[in-house]
Amino acid sequence: MESKAHDLKPSTIRILHLDSNHPLLWEQLEAAGFLNEADYTSDKATVEAKIAHYHGIVIRSRFKIDKTFLDAATQLQFIARVGAGLESIDIEYAQQKGVHLIAAPEGNRNAVGEQALGMLLSLMNQLNRADRMVRQGQWVREGNRGYELEGKTVGIIGYGNMGKSLAKKLQGFEVKVLCYDIQENVGDAFAQQVDLATLQAEADVLSLHIPWTPETDKMVNAAFIQQFAKPFWLINTSRGKNVVTADLVTALESGKILGAGLDVLEYEKLSFESLFTDDNRPEALAYLLQSEKVLLTPHIAGWTFESHQKLAQTIVDKIKMHYGLAEQIVPEQPRVTGLGGFFFKSNNPKALREWYGTHLGIPVDDYGWSFWWKDAQGQDAMTQWSPFEAGSDYFQPSEKPFMLNYRVSDLEGLLEKLAAQGVTIVGEPQSYDYGKFGWIMDPEGNKIELREPIDSVFK
């Protein structure tokens, strides 16, 4: 069923805010002409009694938006959840009724990635335990010896906004990053996508970044844990019910799981606002609360001052876009995607190539050295190092003894833009089976080669 979002003008669209959020959300919607109203305290039944008067709602996780609520919301056009997931909404039924669903994983992905990494480093180096012991007057070094992340394999399950954020942050730690996701072809330059069995065979660390769905409910159970070939550290910043806590405790006791960083717990309320509601605590929870192998936080991954603002801004932008009030911004593709080559003149290129091969171990060929790396999409890319004969005219009209080659994604389009900007174009573009080439001059007289590559030819 199609939404009727464009049938009404903003000045006639009433939005009910059910949770408080960053002030910019209210202010910018109001400035766009929407009618804002708030109800932060009424129970679900009271809200249901009046929801028929509203066209949109903004909510975090106050209560579940179920079939009963949706049936009462006869004019509802959108639900905007100020958070990453939509598990508190009956998604299928809402879509059947033509209700547009909005979430904001872009708003707190950075905060989640940072906390996941922070929890992992704290666990591996026993920082929280060491801090507590020093405060108690115990100066224990050997008992707090930690592990380094370098050289380990980090497995990420769920490679969307949050998983990608963590993988990107891991790049400086010299680790191998594997990802598993039900979607195909989501791997990139920061993580290699593999099947679940491969991840379980290689991982030293497991970080969960998945929604809570029927497929992921209680996914990390005893059988799942035993499939890992090595003892591992577990980080869960996703949803508590994705992990069977009793099975986690058993694995912690046996040493199969070396430590667990848990920002979410199986026993959380749906609102994520409370945990300790009575004195009848499960035995597994009692273990977590006293274990030095466990680091606990109260569902605050993604709960930063910065994400508070970014979540609100993301929701505003998506609501305005839904009503055609904001142009969809298509970011300009980067003009240069990498260094394609470094070329320089030599009195004896052959002897020089041999010298680099002998003394620096560079695998040279008749052209020089082809250095392979991964681009932002995870594809193989090549940069060429080549000495040229001293008398070569390839660098003309430049008088410099060197020339840089830059990789570009759209040579023809880039040359048109550069010409319009007054940049000097040298000669005519050329096409070969290994790519398209064009040449320009910079203000200091350096000739620059631009290449739209076909790297597979060189493999």
C-alpha positions as CSV (number, residue, x, y, z in Angstrom):
1,M,0.0,0.0,0.0
2,E,1.4,3.4,-1.0
3,S,1.8,6.2,1.5
4,K,-0.2,9.4,1.0
5,A,2.6,11.6,2.2
6,H,2.3,14.2,-0.5
7,D,-1.5,14.7,-0.2
8,L,-1.2,17.2,2.6
9,K,0.8,20.3,3.1
10,P,3.2,20.5,6.1
11,S,0.9,23.1,7.8
12,T,-1.8,20.5,8.0
13,I,0.4,17.6,9.2
14,R,0.2,17.0,13.0
15,I,3.1,15.2,14.5
16,L,2.9,13.7,18.0
17,H,6.2,13.5,19.9
18,L,6.1,10.6,22.4
19,D,9.6,10.9,23.7
20,S,11.8,13.9,24.4
21,N,14.7,14.4,22.0
22,H,17.3,17.0,21.0
23,P,15.5,20.4,20.7
24,L,16.6,20.8,17.0
25,L,14.1,18.0,16.0
26,W,11.1,20.0,17.2
27,E,12.5,23.3,16.1
28,Q,13.4,22.3,12.5
29,L,10.1,20.5,12.0
30,E,8.3,23.6,13.2
31,A,10.3,25.8,11.0
32,A,9.4,23.6,8.0
33,G,5.7,24.1,8.8
34,F,4.7,20.9,10.6
35,L,2.4,21.1,13.6
36,N,4.2,19.6,16.7
37,E,2.5,18.3,19.8
38,A,4.0,16.4,22.7
39,D,2.8,13.7,25.1
40,Y,5.7,12.3,27.1
41,T,3.7,10.8,30.0
42,S,0.4,9.2,28.9
43,D,0.1,5.5,28.9
44,K,-0.4,3.6,25.6
45,A,-4.2,3.3,25.9
46,T,-4.5,7.1,26.4
47,V,-2.3,7.8,23.4
48,E,-4.3,5.2,21.3
49,A,-7.5,7.1,22.2
50,K,-6.3,10.3,20.4
51,I,-3.8,9.0,17.8
52,A,-6.4,9.1,15.0
53,H,-5.9,12.9,15.0
54,Y,-2.2,12.7,14.0
55,H,-0.4,12.0,10.7
56,G,3.0,11.2,12.2
57,I,4.7,10.1,15.4
58,V,8.2,10.5,16.7
59,I,9.2,7.9,19.3
60,R,12.3,6.3,20.8
61,S,11.3,3.1,22.6
62,R,8.5,4.1,25.0
63,F,6.1,1.4,24.1
64,K,5.4,-1.1,21.3
65,I,3.6,0.2,18.2
66,D,1.5,-2.9,17.6
67,K,-1.6,-3.8,15.5
68,T,-4.0,-2.3,18.1
69,F,-2.1,1.0,18.0
70,L,-1.9,1.1,14.2
71,D,-5.6,0.3,13.8
72,A,-6.4,3.3,16.0
73,A,-4.0,5.5,14.0
74,T,-6.3,6.0,11.0
75,Q,-4.5,9.0,9.5
76,L,-1.0,7.9,10.3
77,Q,1.5,8.5,7.5
78,F,4.8,7.9,9.2
79,I,6.5,6.6,12.3
80,A,10.0,8.1,13.0
81,R,12.0,6.2,15.6
82,V,14.9,8.2,17.0
83,G,17.3,5.2,17.1
84,A,18.9,2.6,14.9
85,G,16.3,-0.2,14.8
86,L,12.5,-0.7,14.3
87,E,12.0,-3.8,16.5
88,S,9.4,-2.0,18.7
89,I,7.2,-1.6,15.7
90,D,5.0,-4.2,13.9
91,I,6.8,-3.5,10.7
92,E,4.8,-5.8,8.4
93,Y,1.4,-4.5,9.6
94,A,2.6,-0.9,9.4
95,Q,3.7,-1.3,5.9
96,Q,0.4,-3.0,4.9
97,K,-1.4,0.1,6.1
98,G,0.9,2.4,4.1
99,V,2.8,3.8,7.0
100,H,6.3,5.0,6.2
101,L,8.9,3.9,8.7
102,I,11.9,6.0,9.5
103,A,15.0,5.0,11.6
104,A,18.3,6.8,12.1
105,P,21.2,4.3,12.3
106,E,23.4,6.9,10.6
107,G,23.0,9.1,13.6
108,N,24.7,6.9,16.2
109,R,26.8,4.4,14.2
110,N,30.0,6.3,15.1
111,A,29.2,6.2,18.8
112,V,28.4,2.5,18.7
113,G,31.7,1.7,16.9
114,E,33.7,3.7,19.4
115,Q,32.1,2.0,22.4
116,A,32.5,-1.5,21.0
117,L,36.2,-0.8,20.5
118,G,36.6,0.8,23.9
119,M,34.9,-2.2,25.6
120,L,37.1,-4.6,23.8
121,L,40.3,-2.9,24.7
122,S,39.2,-2.6,28.3
123,L,38.4,-6.3,28.5
124,M,41.6,-7.5,26.8
125,N,43.8,-5.3,29.1
126,Q,41.7,-5.7,32.3
127,L,41.5,-1.9,32.7
128,N,38.4,-1.8,34.8
129,R,39.6,-4.6,37.1
130,A,43.0,-2.9,37.4
131,D,41.4,0.5,38.2
132,R,39.3,-1.0,40.9
133,M,42.2,-2.8,42.5
134,V,44.4,0.3,42.6
135,R,41.5,2.3,44.2
136,Q,41.4,-0.5,46.9
137,G,45.1,-0.1,47.6
138,Q,46.3,-3.1,45.6
139,W,49.2,-2.6,43.2
140,V,49.1,-5.8,41.1
141,R,50.9,-5.9,37.8
142,E,51.3,-9.6,36.9
143,G,47.7,-10.3,37.8
144,N,46.5,-7.7,35.4
145,R,48.7,-8.6,32.4
146,G,46.6,-8.1,29.3
147,Y,46.4,-9.2,25.7
148,E,47.2,-7.1,22.6
149,L,44.7,-6.7,19.8
150,E,47.4,-6.7,17.1
151,G,47.5,-9.9,15.1
152,K,44.1,-11.1,16.2
153,T,41.1,-11.8,14.0
154,V,37.9,-9.8,14.7
155,G,34.6,-11.2,13.5
156,I,31.7,-8.9,13.0
157,I,28.2,-10.3,12.6
158,G,25.9,-7.8,11.1
159,Y,27.7,-5.5,8.6
160,G,25.5,-2.5,8.3
161,N,26.0,1.0,9.7
162,M,27.3,-0.2,13.1
163,G,29.5,-3.1,12.0
164,K,31.1,-0.9,9.3
165,S,31.8,1.8,11.8
166,L,33.7,-0.7,14.1
167,A,35.6,-2.2,11.2
168,K,36.8,1.2,10.0
169,K,38.0,2.0,13.5
170,L,40.0,-1.2,13.7
171,Q,42.2,-0.3,10.7
172,G,45.1,1.0,12.8
173,F,45.3,-2.1,15.0
174,E,46.8,-4.5,12.4
175,V,44.1,-7.0,12.8
176,K,42.2,-9.2,10.3
177,V,38.6,-8.2,10.1
178,L,35.9,-10.7,8.9
179,C,32.2,-10.0,8.6
180,Y,29.2,-12.1,8.2
181,D,25.8,-10.8,7.0
182,I,22.6,-12.2,5.5
183,Q,23.0,-9.6,2.7
184,E,25.4,-10.5,0.0
185,N,28.3,-8.3,-1.2
186,V,28.5,-6.0,1.8
187,G,32.2,-6.5,2.4
188,D,34.5,-3.6,1.7
189,A,38.1,-2.4,2.2
190,F,37.7,-2.7,6.0
191,A,36.3,-6.2,6.3
192,Q,36.3,-9.4,4.3
193,Q,32.8,-11.0,4.0
194,V,32.8,-14.7,4.8
195,D,30.3,-17.4,5.7
196,L,29.5,-18.0,9.3
197,A,31.6,-21.2,9.6
198,T,34.7,-19.4,8.4
199,L,34.2,-16.6,10.9
200,Q,33.7,-19.1,13.7
201,A,36.8,-21.0,12.7
202,E,39.1,-17.9,12.7
203,A,37.8,-15.3,15.1
204,D,39.5,-14.3,18.3
205,V,36.8,-11.6,18.9
206,L,33.1,-11.5,18.1
207,S,31.2,-8.3,17.9
208,L,27.4,-8.3,17.4
209,H,25.7,-5.6,15.3
210,I,22.4,-7.2,14.4
211,P,18.8,-6.3,15.1
212,W,16.5,-8.4,17.3
213,T,14.4,-10.5,14.9
214,P,12.9,-14.0,15.0
215,E,16.1,-15.1,13.2
216,T,18.5,-13.5,15.7
217,D,16.5,-14.1,18.9
218,K,18.7,-16.3,21.2
219,M,21.2,-16.7,18.3
220,V,24.3,-16.8,20.6
221,N,23.5,-20.0,22.5
222,A,25.6,-23.0,23.6
223,A,25.6,-24.6,20.2
224,F,26.6,-21.4,18.5
225,I,29.4,-20.7,21.0
226,Q,30.8,-24.2,20.7
227,Q,31.2,-23.8,16.9
228,F,34.1,-21.3,17.5
229,A,37.5,-23.0,17.1
230,K,39.2,-20.8,19.6
231,P,38.3,-19.1,22.9
232,F,37.1,-15.6,22.1
233,W,36.0,-12.3,23.5
234,L,32.4,-11.3,23.0
235,I,31.1,-7.7,22.5
236,N,27.4,-7.1,22.3
237,T,26.2,-3.6,21.5
238,S,23.2,-4.8,19.5
239,R,20.2,-6.3,21.4
240,G,20.3,-8.3,24.7
241,K,17.9,-11.0,23.6
242,N,20.3,-12.0,20.8
243,V,22.4,-13.8,23.5
244,V,21.3,-16.5,25.9
245,T,22.7,-15.3,29.1
246,A,22.8,-18.6,30.9
247,D,24.8,-20.1,28.0
248,L,27.1,-17.1,28.0
249,V,27.8,-17.7,31.7
250,T,28.6,-21.3,31.1
251,A,31.1,-20.3,28.4
252,L,32.7,-17.7,30.6
253,E,33.1,-20.3,33.4
254,S,34.7,-22.8,31.1
255,G,37.0,-20.3,29.4
256,K,35.4,-20.7,26.0
257,I,34.5,-17.1,26.1
258,L,37.5,-15.1,27.6
259,G,35.5,-12.0,28.4
260,A,32.2,-10.3,27.5
261,G,31.5,-6.6,27.0
262,L,27.8,-6.2,27.2
263,D,26.0,-2.9,26.6
264,V,22.7,-4.7,26.4
265,L,21.1,-7.5,28.4
266,E,18.6,-10.2,27.8
267,Y,16.6,-8.9,30.8
268,E,16.1,-5.3,29.6
269,K,12.6,-3.9,29.3
270,L,11.4,-3.1,25.8
271,S,11.8,0.6,26.5
272,F,15.5,0.0,27.3
273,E,15.0,2.4,30.2
274,S,15.1,-0.1,33.1
275,L,16.5,-3.4,34.3
276,F,16.4,-3.7,38.1
277,T,12.7,-3.7,38.6
278,D,12.5,-6.3,41.3
279,D,14.6,-8.4,43.6
280,N,14.1,-11.6,41.7
281,R,17.3,-11.5,39.7
282,P,18.1,-14.5,37.5
283,E,21.1,-16.5,38.5
284,A,22.9,-15.8,35.2
285,L,22.4,-12.0,35.7
286,A,23.8,-12.3,39.3
287,Y,26.9,-14.0,37.8
288,L,27.4,-11.1,35.3
289,L,27.2,-8.5,38.0
290,Q,30.0,-10.0,40.0
291,S,32.3,-11.4,37.3
292,E,35.6,-9.7,36.6
293,K,35.4,-11.2,33.1
294,V,32.4,-9.0,32.3
295,L,32.1,-5.3,31.5
296,L,28.6,-4.0,31.7
297,T,27.1,-0.7,30.5
298,P,23.4,0.4,30.6
299,H,22.6,0.4,26.8
300,I,24.6,3.6,26.2
301,A,26.5,2.5,23.0
302,G,25.3,5.2,20.7
303,W,24.2,7.4,23.6
304,T,26.6,10.3,23.3
305,F,26.1,14.1,23.3
306,E,27.1,14.0,19.6
307,S,24.8,11.2,18.6
308,H,21.9,12.9,20.5
309,Q,22.1,15.7,18.0
310,K,22.9,13.6,14.9
311,L,20.0,11.2,15.6
312,A,17.6,14.1,15.7
313,Q,19.0,15.7,12.6
314,T,18.8,12.5,10.7
315,I,15.1,12.1,11.6
316,V,14.3,15.7,10.6
317,D,16.1,15.3,7.3
318,K,14.2,12.0,6.5
319,I,10.8,13.4,7.4
320,K,11.4,16.5,5.3
321,M,12.6,14.3,2.4
322,H,9.5,12.1,2.7
323,Y,7.3,15.1,2.1
324,G,9.5,16.5,-0.7
325,L,10.8,19.4,1.4
326,A,14.4,18.6,1.0
327,E,16.3,17.7,-2.1
328,Q,18.0,14.3,-1.8
329,I,21.7,15.2,-1.7
330,V,23.7,13.0,-3.9
331,P,27.3,13.5,-2.8
332,E,29.8,14.2,-5.6
333,Q,32.0,11.3,-6.3
334,P,35.6,11.9,-5.4
335,R,37.6,13.2,-8.4
336,V,40.7,11.2,-7.5
337,T,40.3,7.7,-5.9
338,G,44.0,7.0,-5.3
339,L,47.6,7.2,-6.4
340,G,47.9,5.4,-9.7
341,G,51.6,5.6,-10.2
342,F,54.9,7.4,-9.7
343,F,57.1,7.8,-12.8
344,F,60.6,9.3,-12.9
345,K,63.5,9.6,-15.2
346,S,66.6,7.4,-14.8
347,N,70.0,7.2,-16.5
348,N,69.7,3.4,-16.5
349,P,66.2,2.1,-15.7
350,K,67.1,-1.5,-16.1
351,A,70.0,-1.4,-13.6
352,L,67.9,0.7,-11.2
353,R,65.1,-1.8,-11.3
354,E,67.5,-4.6,-10.5
355,W,69.0,-2.6,-7.6
356,Y,65.6,-2.1,-6.0
357,G,64.8,-5.8,-6.5
358,T,68.1,-6.9,-5.0
359,H,68.4,-4.5,-2.0
360,L,64.8,-3.7,-1.1
361,G,63.1,-6.9,-2.2
362,I,60.7,-5.2,-4.6
363,P,59.2,-7.7,-7.1
364,V,60.1,-5.6,-10.2
365,D,59.4,-6.5,-13.8
366,D,60.2,-4.8,-17.1
367,Y,58.1,-1.8,-16.2
368,G,58.9,-1.4,-12.6
369,W,56.7,-2.5,-9.6
370,S,53.0,-3.0,-9.5
371,F,51.8,-2.5,-5.9
372,W,48.4,-4.0,-5.1
373,W,45.9,-2.8,-2.5
374,K,42.2,-2.6,-1.8
375,D,40.0,0.4,-2.7
376,A,37.1,1.8,-0.7
377,Q,34.8,-0.9,-2.3
378,G,37.1,-3.7,-1.3
379,Q,38.2,-4.2,-4.9
380,D,41.8,-5.0,-5.9
381,A,43.6,-1.8,-7.1
382,M,47.1,-1.3,-8.5
383,T,49.7,1.5,-8.2
384,Q,52.6,1.5,-10.6
385,W,56.2,2.6,-9.8
386,S,58.3,3.0,-13.0
387,P,61.7,4.5,-14.0
388,F,61.8,5.9,-17.5
389,E,64.7,6.6,-19.8
390,A,66.3,9.9,-19.2
391,G,65.6,11.0,-22.8
392,S,61.9,10.0,-22.7
393,D,59.5,12.7,-24.0
394,Y,56.6,11.2,-22.1
395,F,56.6,13.8,-19.4
396,Q,56.5,16.7,-22.0
397,P,55.6,19.6,-22.0
398,S,56.8,19.5,-18.4
399,E,60.5,19.9,-17.8
400,K,60.4,18.0,-14.5
401,P,62.1,14.6,-14.2
402,F,59.0,13.0,-12.7
403,M,55.3,12.6,-13.2
404,L,52.4,11.5,-10.9
405,N,49.5,9.3,-12.1
406,Y,46.2,9.6,-10.3
407,R,43.4,7.1,-10.4
408,V,40.0,8.5,-11.3
409,S,36.5,7.0,-11.6
410,D,35.2,9.1,-14.5
411,L,37.9,10.4,-16.7
412,E,35.7,12.0,-19.4
413,G,33.5,13.8,-16.9
414,L,36.5,14.9,-14.9
415,L,38.3,16.4,-17.9
416,E,35.1,18.3,-18.8
417,K,35.0,19.8,-15.3
418,L,38.7,20.6,-15.3
419,A,38.5,22.3,-18.7
420,A,35.5,24.4,-17.5
421,Q,37.6,25.5,-14.5
422,G,40.5,26.6,-16.8
423,V,42.9,23.8,-16.1
424,T,45.3,23.1,-18.9
425,I,44.5,19.8,-20.7
426,V,47.5,18.2,-22.5
427,G,46.7,16.3,-25.7
428,E,43.7,14.1,-26.3
429,P,42.5,11.3,-24.0
430,Q,43.6,7.8,-25.0
431,S,41.9,4.4,-24.4
432,Y,43.6,1.0,-24.0
433,D,42.6,-2.4,-22.8
434,Y,43.9,-1.5,-19.4
435,G,42.2,1.8,-19.0
436,K,41.6,5.4,-20.2
437,F,44.2,8.1,-19.9
438,G,44.3,11.9,-19.9
439,W,46.9,14.5,-19.0
440,I,46.8,17.9,-17.4
441,M,49.3,20.5,-16.1
442,D,49.3,22.0,-12.6
443,P,50.2,25.6,-11.9
444,E,53.9,24.8,-11.3
445,G,54.4,23.0,-14.6
446,N,54.0,19.5,-13.4
447,K,52.4,17.1,-15.9
448,I,49.8,14.9,-14.3
449,E,48.5,11.7,-15.7
450,L,44.9,10.7,-15.0
451,R,43.9,7.1,-15.4
452,E,40.5,5.4,-15.3
453,P,41.9,2.0,-14.6
454,I,40.9,-1.6,-15.6
455,D,43.1,-3.3,-13.0
456,S,41.9,-6.8,-13.8
457,V,44.1,-6.8,-17.0
458,F,47.2,-6.9,-14.8
459,K,46.2,-9.8,-12.6
